[in-house]
Amino acid sequence: MITFVQVILAIFILIGGFIKLFRIPFQVEHWRHYRYPLWFMSAIGLIELIGAIGMIGGIWNQHLVLGSGILFIILMIGAIHTHMFRAHQPIVTVIPATICLILSIVVIFWNSDVFS
């Protein structure tokens, strides 16, 4: 079951990373609304790709889950902050980031026996 959660989380983050790296027009518009430079969008996209690869790799090497999970937690807190406080968007816009945040925490705790 947790492998399924890791894969879903990784795929979701991977898609977001590709959207940012390829500068899909709707994402560029979002980043302009957030008032962040476009180079930062590319950097976040690359970080998301690395994290997603780590999360998938965590299926075979559970130590990768900790790094990827913490990375996702940081990214999702940043996303929630950006939507709510920087862009002043409605609360519904943070639902995907909140789900990813919760799933990241679940994956870390599920694998916590490896880290002790």
N, C-alpha and C positions, 0 to 999 in steps of 0.2 A: 504493500500500500504506500509506504513512504517513498519507494522508488517512483511510483506513479506521480506523487506530489512533486518530487524533485524534477521529473521530466516536464510536467506541466509548467512549473515555475520557470524552469530554464527556457522552455520554448517561448513563453510570454515575454520574458526579458530579452531573449534573442531577437524576437521580432521587433521589439522596441529599439534595440540597438541598431538593427539594420535600417529601420526607418530613419533614425537619426544620422547614421553614417552616409546613407544615400540621399540625405536632405530632401525627403519627400515633401512636396509643397505644403501640405497641411501642417506638418511638424515644424517647418521653417516659420510659418505664420504663428504657431503657438509660441515658439521661442522668441519671436519679436514681441509678442504680447507679454511674455515673462520678463522682457528687457535684459536678456542674456545675450552675449555675443555668439555668433554662429560657430566659432572655433570651440566653444564650450559644449555645444550640442554634439559636435564630432567627438570630443574627448569623452563625454558621458556615454555616447554610443559605443565607443571602443571599450570602455570600462565594462559596460553591460555585456558585450560579447565575451570578454575575458571571464566575467563572472558566470555567465551561462555555460561556457565550456567547463569551468571548474565545477559547477553544480552537476553537470552530466558526468564528469570524471569522478565525482563523489559517489557515484553508484558503485564503482570498483575500488576507489580509495577514499574512505570516509573522512580522512583528514582534509580533503579539498572542500567538503561541505562547510566546515567551520569558516574558512576564509571567504568562500562565496556567499554564505549566509550572512556573515557580518557585512560584507560589501553591499549586498542587497538591502539590508536593514538601513544602512547609511543612505543609499540611493533613494529608498522609498520615503524615508523621513525628509530628505531634501525635496522630493517630488510633492509630498503633502504640504510642506512649507511653501513651496513655490505656488502651488495652486491656490492655497487659502490666503496667504499673506502677501505674496508678491503680485499675483495676478488678480486677487480678490474674486475668485471664481466661486460658483455655488458648491456646496458641500458634496454633491453627487460626483463632482469631477475627481475627488480623492478616493472614490471607491476602488478602482483598480489598484492604485498604489497601496491602499490599506489592506486589500486582500493579499497582495504580494508580500507586504510587511508581515502579516500574520503567518502566511505560509513559510516565510523564511525563518521565523521564530520557531515554528513547529518542527521544521526540518532540523534545525540546530539542536533543539531539545530531544528530538527522537534519536539523534546520533550522539547524544551527550556522553554515553558510556565509553565511547572511543576517546573522548578528550580527557578523561580522568586518569 
